[in-house]
Amino acid sequence: MGQLEELENFVRIAEAGGIGRAADQLGLAKSVVSRRLADLESRLGSRLIARTTRKWHLTEAGQRCYEQALRVLDASAELQASVNLQDQQLRGTLRIAAPLSFGVAHLAPVIEQFSKLHPELAIELDLSDRFVNLIETGVDLALRIGELADSSLRARKLAPVSLCLVASPSYLERAGTPTDPEQLKQHRLLHYAGSSADALWLTAPDQTLHQINWVSKLKANNGDFLNAMAVQGFGIACSPRFICWQDIKQGKLNVLMPEYTLPERALYVVYPSSRFVAQRVRVFIDFLATYFADNSRWER
């Protein structure tokens, strides 16, 4: 067993919150992960993790070891990347988390093209609108949309994501077409339940802010479903353009009050700052940035 593998094993245990989770992330048996930890503790001559039947925590020596291990592993990754510049073939497993609607609509060509360039790389993709803790789950990187909360994660902006108010021609024929924010209060609004915002903010051409409190007739935690309900004539949706752009293009949805602007969001890739960044992660992040610079079709 190499010392680097022992250190990576220890870092996984520390970040995952236990031997069982670390074993799942590494694809190893718990007994193997436990033995590697014991070997590291024996070699260093110090207990790194204090364990009870229900809890565990890093000892003082364990915390120092964790901090130094990150530096060692980071330096090793940098060394490998610099030495292997001529061999750009990536190996191992790349674990990615992404929002469900965006992933289904836009990630298939990304993964397909990247896999052609690196056929020996395995990819695990978690599509879900739930919040994924990258450190605890062992996910290498995540795509996130919206304003990023303060955290220890590194972030890189990939593309703008604008919102627009949309409704079907049948709904507008039946309920009328709103032309100002006050008229929206008389309409059936479809609300994305995953948002923490309790109001819709619109900026007029003269930069006046208008607040429309959500009194929605339908709330759901999936943007594709809300967009489909808007297409069916159920009401007005505040939809990201990456979801509704084709329905707008095909005339199934009309954009309402285009002279008013909604808060702009963005697509980001985030990844842990406290962990060494593997070459496969760095290369994929660069690939994402290049791809979405040329393929943010929904904004055009």
C-alpha positions as CSV (number, residue, x, y, z in Angstrom):
1,M,0.0,0.0,0.0
2,G,1.5,3.3,-1.1
3,Q,1.6,6.3,1.3
4,L,-0.3,8.5,-1.1
5,E,-3.2,5.9,-1.2
6,E,-3.2,5.9,2.6
7,L,-3.4,9.6,2.7
8,E,-6.2,9.8,0.2
9,N,-8.0,7.1,2.1
10,F,-7.7,9.2,5.3
11,V,-8.9,12.3,3.6
12,R,-11.9,10.5,2.3
13,I,-12.8,9.3,5.8
14,A,-12.4,12.8,7.2
15,E,-14.5,14.5,4.5
16,A,-17.2,11.8,4.2
17,G,-17.8,11.6,7.9
18,G,-17.0,8.0,8.5
19,I,-15.4,4.8,7.2
20,G,-18.7,3.5,5.7
21,R,-19.3,6.5,3.5
22,A,-15.7,6.7,2.5
23,A,-15.8,3.0,1.5
24,D,-18.8,3.7,-0.7
25,Q,-17.1,6.7,-2.4
26,L,-13.9,4.8,-3.0
27,G,-15.7,1.6,-4.1
28,L,-13.9,-0.5,-1.5
29,A,-14.9,-2.7,1.4
30,K,-15.2,-1.1,4.8
31,S,-12.6,-3.6,6.1
32,V,-10.1,-2.3,3.4
33,V,-10.7,1.3,4.3
34,S,-10.4,0.6,8.0
35,R,-7.2,-1.4,7.5
36,R,-5.6,1.4,5.5
37,L,-6.4,3.9,8.2
38,A,-4.9,1.6,10.8
39,D,-1.8,1.2,8.7
40,L,-1.4,5.0,8.4
41,E,-1.9,5.5,12.2
42,S,0.7,2.8,12.8
43,R,3.2,4.3,10.5
44,L,2.7,7.8,12.0
45,G,2.6,6.4,15.5
46,S,-0.4,8.5,16.4
47,R,-4.2,8.1,16.7
48,L,-5.8,10.2,14.0
49,I,-9.5,9.5,14.7
50,A,-11.1,9.1,18.1
51,R,-13.9,6.6,17.8
52,T,-16.8,5.6,20.0
53,T,-19.7,3.3,19.2
54,R,-21.8,6.3,17.8
55,K,-19.4,9.2,17.2
56,W,-16.0,9.9,15.8
57,H,-13.9,13.0,15.4
58,L,-10.4,13.9,14.3
59,T,-7.8,14.1,17.0
60,E,-5.5,17.0,17.2
61,A,-2.9,14.9,15.3
62,G,-5.6,13.9,12.9
63,Q,-6.5,17.5,12.1
64,R,-2.8,18.3,11.4
65,C,-2.5,15.2,9.3
66,Y,-5.6,16.1,7.3
67,E,-4.3,19.6,6.5
68,Q,-0.9,18.4,5.5
69,A,-2.4,15.5,3.5
70,L,-4.4,17.9,1.4
71,R,-1.2,19.8,0.5
72,V,0.7,16.6,-0.3
73,L,-2.1,15.2,-2.5
74,D,-2.5,18.5,-4.2
75,A,1.3,18.7,-5.0
76,S,1.1,15.1,-6.2
77,A,-1.8,15.9,-8.6
78,E,0.1,19.0,-9.9
79,L,3.2,16.9,-10.5
80,Q,1.3,14.2,-12.3
81,A,-0.4,16.8,-14.5
82,S,2.8,18.5,-15.4
83,V,4.7,15.2,-16.2
84,N,1.8,13.8,-18.2
85,L,1.2,16.8,-20.4
86,Q,1.8,14.7,-23.5
87,D,-0.6,12.0,-22.3
88,Q,-3.9,13.7,-22.0
89,Q,-5.9,10.5,-21.6
90,L,-7.9,10.7,-18.5
91,R,-8.7,7.7,-16.3
92,G,-10.6,6.9,-13.1
93,T,-14.2,8.1,-12.3
94,L,-15.5,11.6,-12.6
95,R,-18.5,12.2,-10.3
96,I,-20.9,15.1,-11.4
97,A,-24.0,16.5,-9.9
98,A,-26.4,18.7,-11.9
99,P,-30.0,20.1,-11.7
100,L,-32.5,17.7,-13.2
101,S,-34.1,19.9,-15.9
102,F,-30.9,21.4,-17.1
103,G,-29.1,18.1,-17.1
104,V,-31.8,16.3,-19.2
105,A,-32.0,19.2,-21.7
106,H,-28.3,20.1,-22.1
107,L,-25.8,17.7,-20.7
108,A,-26.1,14.7,-23.0
109,P,-24.0,16.3,-25.8
110,V,-21.5,17.6,-23.3
111,I,-20.9,14.1,-21.8
112,E,-21.0,12.5,-25.2
113,Q,-18.3,14.8,-26.6
114,F,-16.1,14.6,-23.6
115,S,-16.3,10.8,-23.4
116,K,-15.2,10.6,-27.0
117,L,-12.1,12.6,-26.1
118,H,-11.4,10.4,-23.0
119,P,-12.9,7.0,-23.6
120,E,-11.1,5.4,-20.6
121,L,-12.8,7.8,-18.1
122,A,-15.9,6.6,-16.3
123,I,-18.6,9.2,-15.5
124,E,-21.2,9.1,-12.8
125,L,-23.9,11.7,-13.2
126,D,-26.4,12.6,-10.4
127,L,-29.3,14.5,-11.8
128,S,-31.4,16.0,-9.0
129,D,-32.7,19.4,-7.8
130,R,-31.8,18.5,-4.2
131,F,-28.7,20.2,-2.7
132,V,-25.7,17.9,-2.9
133,N,-22.9,18.3,-0.4
134,L,-19.8,17.7,-2.5
135,I,-17.5,17.0,0.5
136,E,-19.7,14.5,2.2
137,T,-20.8,12.6,-0.9
138,G,-17.4,12.6,-2.7
139,V,-18.8,14.3,-5.8
140,D,-16.0,16.0,-7.8
141,L,-18.0,18.9,-9.1
142,A,-21.6,20.2,-9.4
143,L,-23.4,22.5,-11.9
144,R,-25.6,25.0,-10.1
145,I,-27.9,27.7,-11.2
146,G,-28.7,30.9,-9.4
147,E,-27.0,33.0,-6.8
148,L,-24.3,31.0,-5.0
149,A,-24.4,31.0,-1.2
150,D,-21.1,31.8,0.6
151,S,-19.2,28.6,1.0
152,S,-15.7,27.1,0.9
153,L,-16.4,25.9,-2.7
154,R,-14.6,27.3,-5.7
155,A,-16.9,28.5,-8.5
156,R,-16.5,29.3,-12.1
157,K,-19.3,31.0,-14.2
158,L,-20.1,29.1,-17.3
159,A,-23.1,31.0,-18.9
160,P,-25.9,33.5,-18.1
161,V,-29.3,32.1,-17.3
162,S,-32.1,34.6,-17.8
163,L,-35.7,34.3,-16.7
164,C,-38.9,35.3,-18.6
165,L,-42.6,35.3,-18.0
166,V,-44.4,33.0,-20.4
167,A,-47.9,31.8,-21.1
168,S,-49.6,30.0,-23.9
169,P,-51.7,31.8,-26.5
170,S,-54.8,29.9,-25.3
171,Y,-54.4,31.2,-21.8
172,L,-53.8,34.7,-22.9
173,E,-56.9,34.6,-25.2
174,R,-59.0,33.4,-22.2
175,A,-57.5,35.5,-19.4
176,G,-56.1,38.5,-21.2
177,T,-52.5,39.6,-21.7
178,P,-50.9,41.5,-18.8
179,T,-49.0,44.6,-19.8
180,D,-47.7,45.9,-16.4
181,P,-46.8,44.3,-13.1
182,E,-50.0,45.2,-11.3
183,Q,-52.0,43.2,-13.8
184,L,-50.0,40.1,-13.0
185,K,-51.7,40.1,-9.6
186,Q,-55.0,39.2,-11.3
187,H,-53.5,36.2,-13.1
188,R,-52.8,32.6,-12.3
189,L,-49.0,32.4,-11.5
190,L,-47.1,29.1,-11.5
191,H,-44.4,29.0,-8.8
192,Y,-41.2,27.0,-8.6
193,A,-41.1,25.5,-5.1
194,G,-37.4,25.1,-5.1
195,S,-36.9,28.8,-4.9
196,S,-36.5,30.6,-1.6
197,A,-37.8,33.9,-3.1
198,D,-41.3,34.8,-1.8
199,A,-41.8,37.5,-4.4
200,L,-41.3,38.2,-8.1
201,W,-39.2,41.2,-8.8
202,L,-39.4,43.1,-12.1
203,T,-37.4,46.1,-13.3
204,A,-39.2,48.6,-15.5
205,P,-37.4,50.3,-18.4
206,D,-37.0,53.4,-16.1
207,Q,-35.3,51.1,-13.6
208,T,-38.3,51.2,-11.2
209,L,-38.5,48.0,-9.2
210,H,-41.9,46.2,-8.9
211,Q,-42.6,43.4,-6.3
212,I,-45.2,40.8,-7.0
213,N,-45.8,38.5,-4.1
214,W,-46.4,34.9,-5.0
215,V,-50.0,33.9,-4.6
216,S,-49.7,30.9,-6.9
217,K,-52.4,28.5,-8.0
218,L,-49.8,25.9,-8.6
219,K,-46.5,25.2,-6.9
220,A,-44.0,22.4,-8.1
221,N,-40.4,21.6,-7.6
222,N,-39.6,21.0,-11.2
223,G,-39.2,23.6,-13.9
224,D,-40.1,21.3,-16.8
225,F,-43.4,20.5,-15.2
226,L,-44.3,24.1,-14.7
227,N,-43.3,24.9,-18.2
228,A,-45.5,22.1,-19.5
229,M,-48.4,23.4,-17.5
230,A,-47.9,26.8,-19.0
231,V,-47.9,25.2,-22.5
232,Q,-51.2,23.6,-21.5
233,G,-52.7,26.9,-20.7
234,F,-52.8,26.6,-16.9
235,G,-51.2,30.0,-16.1
236,I,-48.1,32.2,-16.3
237,A,-44.7,30.7,-15.5
238,C,-41.5,32.4,-14.6
239,S,-39.3,30.1,-16.6
240,P,-35.5,29.9,-17.2
241,R,-34.9,30.3,-20.9
242,F,-32.9,27.1,-21.1
243,I,-36.2,25.3,-20.4
244,C,-38.7,27.4,-22.4
245,W,-36.7,28.6,-25.4
246,Q,-37.9,26.0,-27.8
247,D,-41.6,26.4,-26.9
248,I,-41.2,30.1,-27.5
249,K,-39.5,29.4,-30.8
250,Q,-42.3,27.1,-31.8
251,G,-45.1,29.5,-30.8
252,K,-46.3,27.3,-27.9
253,L,-45.5,30.1,-25.4
254,N,-45.5,33.9,-25.6
255,V,-43.0,36.0,-23.7
256,L,-44.9,38.6,-21.6
257,M,-43.8,42.1,-20.9
258,P,-40.4,41.7,-22.5
259,E,-39.5,45.3,-21.7
260,Y,-39.4,44.4,-18.0
261,T,-36.4,42.5,-16.8
262,L,-36.2,39.8,-14.2
263,P,-33.1,39.1,-12.0
264,E,-30.5,37.3,-14.0
265,R,-29.0,34.1,-12.8
266,A,-26.0,32.2,-14.1
267,L,-24.8,28.6,-14.6
268,Y,-21.8,27.8,-12.4
269,V,-19.5,24.8,-11.9
270,V,-18.5,24.4,-8.3
271,Y,-15.9,22.1,-6.7
272,P,-14.2,21.7,-3.3
273,S,-11.4,24.1,-2.5
274,S,-10.2,22.1,0.5
275,R,-9.4,19.0,-1.6
276,F,-6.7,18.4,-4.2
277,V,-8.2,18.9,-7.7
278,A,-7.6,15.9,-9.9
279,Q,-6.5,16.4,-13.5
280,R,-9.8,14.9,-14.8
281,V,-11.7,17.6,-12.9
282,R,-9.6,20.4,-14.1
283,V,-9.8,19.2,-17.7
284,F,-13.6,18.8,-17.6
285,I,-14.1,22.2,-16.0
286,D,-12.1,23.8,-18.9
287,F,-14.2,21.7,-21.4
288,L,-17.4,23.0,-19.8
289,A,-16.3,26.6,-20.0
290,T,-15.4,26.2,-23.7
291,Y,-18.6,24.3,-24.5
292,F,-21.1,26.7,-22.9
293,A,-19.3,29.7,-24.3
294,D,-20.4,28.5,-27.7
295,N,-23.6,26.6,-26.8
296,S,-25.8,28.8,-24.6
297,R,-28.4,28.6,-27.3
298,W,-31.3,29.4,-25.0
299,E,-29.9,33.0,-24.5
300,R,-29.8,33.7,-28.2
